[in-house]
Amino acid sequence: MPKRILPFFSYLFHPVFIPIYATLFYLFSNHSYFINKEKYLVLLQVSIITFVIPMLFFLLLRLTGKITSVMVPELSERKFPLIIQCFLIILLVRKSITLELYPELHFFLLAALFSTLIALSLLFFNIKASLHMMGISALTFFVFGLSLHHQTPNTILMIFLVLMNGFVASSRLIMKAHTPKELIIGVLLGSIPQILLLFVWLGYGYNI
C-alpha cells in the first residue's frame, strides 16, 4: 500500500469516531432488538456527547493556542482533552447508556473510561500512549465480544478490524506520531479493560 494513503486511516479511525462505530454495530447488528426510533435516538446522543461536544472543545482549545492539531501530538496538549473525555463518558454511562437499558454498550464505554483514565495518568509520568491504537483495539474486542454474545462469527468484520489495527499502527508510524512502544501501550490500554469487562457483561448479558 502506498505510504501516502496510510495517513487516511489515522483520520478514519480517529478516537472521537470509535464510540460512534461501536454504537452503530451494537444498534444495527443482525441481533439488534431495538426499534428504529430508539436506534437513532441513542446514536444521536452518543454522537453529540462523544463527537460534537469534543470537537467544539477542540475548536476552543485551538483558538486559544492550547492545541496545535486534531491529532494532539504533544504530551502537554493531551491532558485537558482526556479530562474532558472522561467527564463526557461518565455523563453518557450515568444518564443515557445505562446498565439497565444498554448493558453491552454501557460496559464498552465503562472500559473506555478506564482506558482514558490510565492514559491520562501516564501523562503525568511523561508516558505517551497511542489513543488511536487504544480506540481501534477497544472496538475490535467489543465487536468480538458482542459477536460471541450473539453466537455469530462476523468473520469478515473481525478480519477487517484486525487489518485496520495494522493499518492504523502503520499510519501512526509513517506520520511519526508515535514510537512502536507507544503503539503497544495504546493497544494494551484499549484491549485489557475491554477484555476484563467482557467477562462481566457477557455474564450479565446471558442472564437478562
ROVEXMAR-563671 format. One line per field, with one value per residue: residue in three letters; x, y, z of N, C-alpha, C, O in turn. Coordinates in steps of 0.05 Angstrom, whole numbers. Atoms other than C-alpha are relative to their C-alpha. Example, Ala and Ser with C-alpha at 12.3 -4.5 7.8 and 13.67 -1.06 7.14 Angstrom:
% ROVEXMAR-563671
lumse <- (ALA, SER)
n_X <- (18, -16)
n_Y <- (-24, -24)
n_Z <- (0, -1)
ca_X <- (246, 273)
ca_Y <- (-90, -21)
ca_Z <- (156, 143)
c_X <- (18, -15)
c_Y <- (24, 22)
c_Z <- (0, 14)
o_X <- (39, -5)
o_Y <- (24, 44)
o_Z <- (13, 18)
% end
This chain:
% ROVEXMAR-563671
lumse <- (MET, PRO, LYS, ARG, ILE, LEU, PRO, PHE, PHE, SER, TYR, LEU, PHE, HIS, PRO, VAL, PHE, ILE, PRO, ILE, TYR, ALA, THR, LEU, PHE, TYR, LEU, PHE, SER, ASN, HIS, SER, TYR, PHE, ILE, ASN, LYS, GLU, LYS, TYR, LEU, VAL, LEU, LEU, GLN, VAL, SER, ILE, ILE, THR, PHE, VAL, ILE, PRO, MET, LEU, PHE, PHE, LEU, LEU, LEU, ARG, LEU, THR, GLY, LYS, ILE, THR, SER, VAL, MET, VAL, PRO, GLU, LEU, SER, GLU, ARG, LYS, PHE, PRO, LEU, ILE, ILE, GLN, CYS, PHE, LEU, ILE, ILE, LEU, LEU, VAL, ARG, LYS, SER, ILE, THR, LEU, GLU, LEU, TYR, PRO, GLU, LEU, HIS, PHE, PHE, LEU, LEU, ALA, ALA, LEU, PHE, SER, THR, LEU, ILE, ALA, LEU, SER, LEU, LEU, PHE, PHE, ASN, ILE, LYS, ALA, SER, LEU, HIS, MET, MET, GLY, ILE, SER, ALA, LEU, THR, PHE, PHE, VAL, PHE, GLY, LEU, SER, LEU, HIS, HIS, GLN, THR, PRO, ASN, THR, ILE, LEU, MET, ILE, PHE, LEU, VAL, LEU, MET, ASN, GLY, PHE, VAL, ALA, SER, SER, ARG, LEU, ILE, MET, LYS, ALA, HIS, THR, PRO, LYS, GLU, LEU, ILE, ILE, GLY, VAL, LEU, LEU, GLY, SER, ILE, PRO, GLN, ILE, LEU, LEU, LEU, PHE, VAL, TRP, LEU, GLY, TYR, GLY, TYR, ASN, ILE)
n_X <- (17, -16, -2, 16, 28, 2, 11, 29, 11, -1, 23, 24, 3, -7, 13, 27, 20, 2, 26, 21, -2, 10, 29, 12, 0, 17, 28, 9, -8, 23, 15, 10, 28, 10, 15, -16, 0, -18, -27, -9, -2, -25, -23, -2, -11, -28, -14, -2, -17, -27, -12, 6, -10, -29, -9, 4, -22, -25, -1, -6, -28, -17, 1, -15, -27, -6, -4, -10, 9, 22, -13, -10, -25, -18, 9, 13, 26, 18, 13, 26, 19, 6, 17, 27, 11, 9, 25, 21, 6, 15, 27, 14, 7, 18, 26, 11, -6, -1, -3, 26, 11, -19, -22, -25, -12, -8, -26, -20, -7, -12, -27, -13, -6, -23, -23, -6, -11, -27, -16, -4, -19, -26, -11, -14, -26, -12, 4, 20, 13, 14, 29, 11, -2, 18, 27, 5, -2, 25, 22, -3, 8, 28, 14, -5, 17, 28, 4, 0, 25, 22, -8, -4, -29, -8, -28, -10, -3, -23, -24, -3, -9, -28, -15, 0, -20, -26, -1, -1, -27, -18, 5, -11, -29, -7, 4, -19, 16, -5, -21, 12, 7, 25, 21, 5, 14, 28, 15, 5, 19, 26, 10, 2, 26, 22, 0, 8, 28, 14, 10, 21, 25, 10, 15, 24, 17, 13, 21, 21)
n_Y <- (-24, -24, -13, -25, 7, 9, -20, 0, 17, -15, -17, 17, 12, -19, 9, -11, 16, 28, 6, 0, 26, 21, -3, 9, 29, 9, -5, 9, 27, 17, 9, -23, 2, -26, -12, -19, -26, 2, 2, -27, -17, 8, -8, -29, -7, 8, -17, -27, -1, 9, -13, -29, -16, -1, -17, -28, -5, -1, -26, -19, 3, -7, -29, -12, 9, 23, 24, -7, 17, 19, 24, -6, 15, -5, 9, -22, -7, 23, 3, -12, 16, 25, -7, -5, 26, 15, -11, 5, 28, 3, -11, 18, 25, -5, -12, 8, 28, 12, 29, 12, -2, 9, 11, 5, -25, -12, 10, -9, -27, 1, 9, -23, -20, 10, -4, -28, -8, 10, -16, -26, 3, 4, -26, -12, 14, -5, 23, -6, 24, -6, 0, 14, 28, 6, 0, 21, 26, 2, 6, 27, 19, -4, 15, 29, 7, 0, 23, 24, -1, 8, 25, -5, -3, -26, 5, -21, -25, 3, -1, -29, -16, 8, -14, -29, -4, -2, -25, -24, 0, -9, -28, -16, 1, -15, -28, -5, -9, 17, 21, 26, 4, -15, 15, 23, -9, -6, 25, 12, -17, 3, 28, 13, -6, 13, 29, 5, -5, 19, 22, -10, -5, 25, 14, -16, 1, 26, 3, -20)
n_Z <- (0, 0, -26, -1, -7, -28, -19, 1, -21, -25, -1, 0, -27, -21, -25, -4, 16, -9, -13, 20, 14, -18, -3, 25, 0, -21, 6, 26, 6, 7, -24, -14, -6, -5, 22, 14, -14, -23, 11, 9, -24, -14, 17, -2, -26, 0, 19, -11, -24, 6, 24, 3, -22, 1, 22, -9, -19, 16, 14, -21, -8, 23, 2, -22, 2, -19, 16, 26, 21, -8, -8, -27, 0, -23, -26, -14, 13, -2, -26, -1, 16, -12, -23, 11, 9, -23, -10, 20, -2, -25, 5, 18, -13, -22, 7, 26, 6, -26, -2, 3, 27, 21, -17, 15, 8, -25, -8, 19, -8, -26, 5, 13, -21, -14, 18, 1, -26, -1, 19, -13, -22, 11, 10, -23, -2, 26, 16, 20, 12, 25, -4, 24, -4, -22, 10, 20, -14, -16, 18, 9, -20, -4, 21, -5, -23, 8, 18, -17, -15, 18, 13, 28, 4, 12, 7, 19, -15, -18, 16, 7, -23, -5, 21, -7, -21, 12, 17, -18, -12, 21, 5, -22, 3, 24, -7, -22, -23, -23, 1, -4, -28, -5, 13, -17, -25, 8, 4, -27, -14, 13, 0, -26, -13, 15, -5, -28, -3, 19, -16, -17, 15, 12, -21, -5, 23, 2, -20, 3)
ca_X <- (0, 28, 53, 15, -51, -35, -49, -121, -131, -110, -168, -218, -205, -192, -210, -271, -304, -294, -355, -398, -373, -385, -455, -471, -451, -487, -552, -553, -524, -568, -588, -608, -676, -685, -738, -712, -733, -694, -633, -629, -641, -584, -538, -554, -539, -473, -453, -467, -431, -371, -361, -397, -381, -307, -300, -328, -278, -223, -241, -239, -172, -145, -167, -134, -70, -75, -76, -39, -71, -132, -82, -59, 14, 46, 42, 23, -35, -67, -86, -144, -177, -172, -202, -260, -268, -272, -327, -366, -362, -385, -444, -461, -459, -497, -552, -561, -525, -543, -532, -606, -621, -558, -513, -463, -452, -450, -392, -356, -359, -341, -279, -263, -267, -217, -171, -176, -162, -100, -76, -86, -48, 10, 18, 40, 97, 114, 89, 51, 2, -27, -100, -113, -89, -127, -191, -185, -163, -222, -270, -242, -252, -321, -343, -311, -348, -415, -406, -391, -451, -498, -461, -448, -377, -376, -312, -305, -315, -264, -213, -226, -216, -152, -126, -147, -106, -46, -62, -74, -8, 29, -4, 18, 89, 91, 65, 119, 65, 86, 142, 129, 129, 74, 33, 40, 19, -42, -62, -55, -94, -150, -155, -143, -202, -247, -225, -234, -303, -320, -328, -372, -421, -423, -444, -493, -520, -535, -578, -622)
ca_Y <- (0, 69, 106, 169, 131, 107, 173, 166, 111, 158, 203, 147, 115, 178, 164, 210, 164, 99, 105, 121, 59, 16, 43, 32, -41, -50, -20, -44, -114, -172, -189, -118, -116, -41, -3, 46, 108, 84, 67, 137, 170, 130, 143, 217, 220, 183, 226, 292, 273, 237, 276, 343, 368, 345, 380, 444, 439, 425, 488, 528, 500, 510, 583, 595, 560, 502, 451, 453, 396, 349, 293, 326, 307, 337, 309, 376, 383, 316, 326, 373, 335, 270, 302, 327, 258, 226, 273, 263, 187, 190, 233, 183, 120, 153, 189, 156, 90, 58, -13, -27, -5, -20, -66, -85, -15, 10, -36, -17, 56, 39, 2, 62, 107, 63, 65, 140, 149, 106, 143, 208, 183, 161, 232, 254, 205, 231, 167, 176, 123, 120, 140, 114, 45, 48, 63, 13, -44, -29, -30, -96, -131, -101, -129, -196, -197, -178, -230, -282, -260, -268, -330, -300, -305, -239, -267, -215, -157, -186, -196, -124, -96, -136, -108, -38, -46, -58, 0, 49, 28, 36, 103, 129, 106, 136, 202, 198, 209, 151, 102, 27, 27, 80, 39, -23, 16, 41, -29, -54, 5, -5, -81, -101, -62, -88, -160, -154, -124, -172, -228, -185, -162, -229, -260, -203, -207, -282, -271, -215)
ca_Z <- (0, -18, 42, 23, 34, 104, 140, 117, 168, 224, 207, 192, 260, 299, 373, 370, 319, 357, 404, 343, 306, 367, 375, 302, 307, 372, 347, 276, 281, 259, 331, 349, 382, 384, 344, 293, 333, 393, 350, 320, 388, 421, 361, 365, 439, 431, 371, 407, 471, 441, 377, 373, 442, 439, 371, 400, 457, 406, 366, 431, 451, 381, 381, 448, 426, 475, 419, 353, 316, 317, 328, 394, 385, 448, 518, 547, 498, 516, 589, 581, 523, 561, 624, 582, 551, 619, 643, 578, 583, 655, 634, 580, 623, 680, 643, 575, 561, 627, 651, 653, 582, 542, 584, 529, 504, 576, 592, 528, 549, 620, 596, 551, 612, 649, 588, 585, 659, 654, 592, 629, 690, 647, 620, 690, 684, 614, 583, 518, 493, 423, 431, 360, 378, 444, 406, 349, 395, 442, 384, 359, 425, 433, 366, 383, 450, 420, 366, 419, 459, 399, 375, 307, 279, 239, 209, 153, 201, 251, 196, 173, 243, 253, 187, 209, 272, 229, 181, 238, 272, 206, 195, 263, 249, 179, 207, 261, 313, 357, 372, 370, 446, 448, 399, 443, 505, 467, 447, 519, 547, 496, 499, 572, 603, 547, 559, 635, 630, 573, 623, 666, 612, 578, 644, 656, 585, 588, 649, 623)
c_X <- (18, 0, -17, -30, -3, -10, -30, -12, 1, -24, -26, -5, 11, -16, -29, -22, -6, -27, -23, 0, -10, -30, -15, -1, -19, -30, -10, 10, -25, -17, -10, -30, -13, -17, 16, 1, 20, 29, 10, 3, 26, 24, 4, 13, 30, 17, 4, 21, 29, 14, -5, 11, 31, 11, -3, 22, 27, 3, 7, 29, 19, 1, 17, 29, 8, 5, 8, -12, -22, 12, 13, 27, 17, -13, -16, -28, -21, -16, -28, -21, -8, -17, -29, -13, -10, -27, -23, -9, -16, -28, -16, -9, -19, -28, -13, 5, 3, 1, -26, -10, 18, 25, 26, 14, 9, 28, 22, 9, 14, 30, 16, 7, 25, 26, 9, 13, 29, 18, 6, 20, 28, 13, 16, 27, 15, 0, -23, -10, -14, -30, -14, 0, -18, -28, -6, 2, -25, -24, 1, -9, -29, -16, 3, -19, -29, -6, -2, -26, -24, 6, 0, 29, 9, 30, 12, 5, 24, 26, 6, 11, 29, 19, 2, 19, 28, 4, 3, 28, 20, -3, 13, 31, 9, -2, 19, -14, 6, 24, -14, -9, -26, -24, -8, -15, -29, -17, -7, -21, -29, -12, -4, -26, -24, -2, -10, -30, -17, -13, -23, -26, -10, -16, -26, -20, -15, -22, -22, -22)
c_Y <- (25, 15, 25, -6, -6, 21, 2, -16, 14, 18, -17, -13, 18, -8, 11, -15, -27, -6, -1, -27, -23, 0, -9, -30, -11, 2, -13, -28, -18, -8, 24, -2, 27, 10, 23, 27, 0, -1, 28, 19, -6, 9, 30, 9, -6, 19, 28, 0, -8, 12, 30, 17, 0, 18, 29, 8, 3, 28, 22, -1, 8, 31, 13, -10, -22, -25, 9, -16, -19, -26, 3, -14, 3, -10, 21, 7, -21, 0, 11, -15, -26, 4, 4, -26, -17, 9, -6, -30, -6, 9, -20, -26, 4, 9, -12, -30, -15, -30, -14, -1, -12, -11, -3, 26, 16, -9, 7, 28, 2, -8, 23, 21, -9, 4, 29, 10, -9, 15, 27, -1, -3, 26, 14, -13, 2, -25, 5, -26, 9, -3, -14, -30, -9, -2, -24, -27, -4, -8, -29, -20, 2, -16, -30, -9, -1, -23, -26, -1, -9, -26, 2, 6, 28, -1, 22, 26, -2, 1, 29, 16, -7, 14, 30, 7, 4, 26, 25, 2, 9, 29, 17, 0, 17, 30, 9, 12, -16, -18, -27, -5, 14, -14, -25, 8, 7, -25, -13, 16, -3, -28, -12, 7, -13, -30, -5, 4, -18, -23, 8, 4, -24, -16, 14, -4, -27, -4, 20, -11)
c_Z <- (0, 26, 2, 7, 29, 20, 0, 23, 28, 4, 1, 27, 21, 25, 4, -15, 12, 15, -20, -15, 17, 3, -25, -2, 20, -7, -25, -8, -4, 24, 16, 3, 5, -24, -12, 14, 22, -10, -7, 24, 15, -16, 1, 26, 1, -18, 11, 23, -6, -24, -2, 22, 1, -23, 6, 19, -15, -14, 20, 8, -23, -3, 22, 0, 18, -15, -28, -23, 11, 10, 28, 5, 26, 26, 15, -11, 6, 26, 0, -17, 13, 25, -10, -9, 23, 11, -19, 0, 25, -3, -16, 14, 23, -8, -25, -5, 27, -1, -5, -29, -21, 13, -16, -7, 25, 9, -19, 7, 27, -2, -13, 20, 16, -17, 0, 25, 3, -19, 11, 22, -10, -9, 22, 5, -27, -18, -19, -12, -26, 5, -24, 5, 24, -9, -18, 13, 18, -17, -10, 20, 7, -21, 4, 23, -7, -19, 15, 15, -17, -15, -30, -6, -10, -9, -18, 16, 19, -16, -8, 23, 7, -20, 6, 23, -11, -16, 17, 13, -21, -6, 21, -2, -24, 6, 22, 25, 25, -6, 2, 29, 7, -13, 17, 25, -7, -4, 27, 15, -12, 4, 28, 15, -14, 6, 29, 4, -19, 16, 17, -16, -16, 20, 6, -23, -2, 20, -2, -19)
o_X <- (36, -21, -26, -44, -25, -26, -42, -33, -14, -33, -45, -28, 24, -39, -45, -45, -26, -39, -42, -21, -25, -43, -35, -22, -33, -45, -33, 8, -47, -40, -19, -44, -36, -12, 34, 22, 34, 47, 33, 20, 40, 43, 27, 30, 46, 39, 26, 37, 48, 38, 14, 25, 43, 31, 14, 33, 43, 24, 23, 42, 40, 23, 28, 45, 32, 18, -3, -12, -23, -2, 22, 29, 32, -37, -37, -44, -45, -38, -46, -43, -31, -35, -48, -37, -31, -45, -45, -32, -36, -47, -40, -32, -33, -47, -37, -15, 26, -3, -27, -24, 9, 46, 48, 38, 29, 45, 45, 33, 32, 47, 40, 28, 42, 46, 33, 32, 46, 41, 28, 37, 47, 38, 35, 43, 35, 18, -46, 6, -23, -40, -36, -20, -29, -43, -26, -13, -35, -40, -19, -23, -42, -35, -16, -31, -44, -28, -17, -37, -41, -11, -10, 40, 29, 45, 34, 25, 39, 45, 28, 29, 44, 40, 23, 31, 43, 25, 18, 39, 38, 17, 25, 43, 29, 15, 19, -3, 3, 32, -37, -29, -43, -46, -32, -34, -47, -40, -29, -39, -48, -36, -24, -39, -42, -23, -25, -43, -41, -35, -42, -47, -33, -38, -47, -44, -38, -38, -40, -42)
o_Y <- (27, 17, 32, 12, -3, 14, 11, -8, 7, 23, -11, -16, 9, -17, -2, -13, -40, -26, -16, -38, -40, -20, -22, -42, -30, -16, -21, -36, -9, -14, 21, -8, 29, 2, 33, 40, 20, 11, 34, 36, 12, 20, 39, 26, 11, 27, 40, 18, 2, 9, 45, 36, 21, 31, 46, 30, 20, 39, 40, 20, 18, 42, 35, -2, -28, -43, 28, -8, -24, -41, -17, -32, -16, -10, 15, 18, -16, -12, -3, -20, -34, -13, -6, -31, -30, -7, -12, -36, -21, -4, -25, -34, -15, 2, -9, -46, -21, -43, -36, -20, -26, 1, 4, 28, 30, 7, 11, 34, 18, 3, 27, 35, 8, 12, 35, 26, 6, 23, 38, 16, 7, 28, 28, -2, -12, -29, 10, -43, 31, -25, -25, -43, -31, -20, -37, -45, -27, -25, -43, -39, -17, -30, -45, -30, -19, -34, -44, -23, -24, -35, -16, 23, 38, 17, 31, 38, 17, 14, 39, 32, 11, 25, 42, 28, 21, 38, 43, 23, 26, 43, 38, 20, 32, 46, 33, 29, -7, -23, -28, -18, 2, -13, -30, -6, 0, -25, -22, 4, -3, -31, -26, -11, -22, -41, -24, -13, -21, -31, -7, -6, -26, -26, 1, -6, -27, -22, 20, 3)
o_Z <- (16, 39, 24, 15, 41, 37, 19, 33, 45, 26, 15, 35, 41, 23, 16, -8, 5, 9, -16, -20, 8, 4, -23, -9, 15, -2, -27, -32, 3, 21, 39, -16, 15, -47, 1, 15, 26, 2, 1, 24, 23, -5, 2, 26, 11, -10, 8, 24, 6, -28, -3, 17, 5, -19, -2, 18, -9, -14, 14, 10, -18, -8, 18, 18, 21, -5, -39, -46, 35, 23, 40, 21, 33, 30, 27, 3, 1, 27, 9, -7, 12, 31, 2, -4, 21, 16, -10, -2, 25, 6, -11, 11, 32, 5, -29, -7, 35, -21, -17, -37, -39, 12, -6, -3, 24, 17, -11, 8, 31, 11, -7, 18, 22, -7, 1, 25, 13, -11, 8, 25, 2, -9, 17, 20, -32, -34, -10, -21, -28, 10, -20, 0, 24, -1, -14, 5, 20, -10, -11, 14, 15, -14, 0, 21, 1, -18, 9, 19, -8, -31, -45, 8, -1, -4, -13, 11, 22, -6, -8, 19, 14, -13, 3, 23, -3, -16, 11, 15, -14, -11, 14, 5, -22, -4, 29, 39, 48, -29, 11, 34, 21, -2, 20, 34, 9, 5, 31, 28, 3, 7, 32, 25, -1, 10, 33, 17, -15, 10, 22, -8, -21, 13, 10, -19, -11, 18, 15, -24)
% end
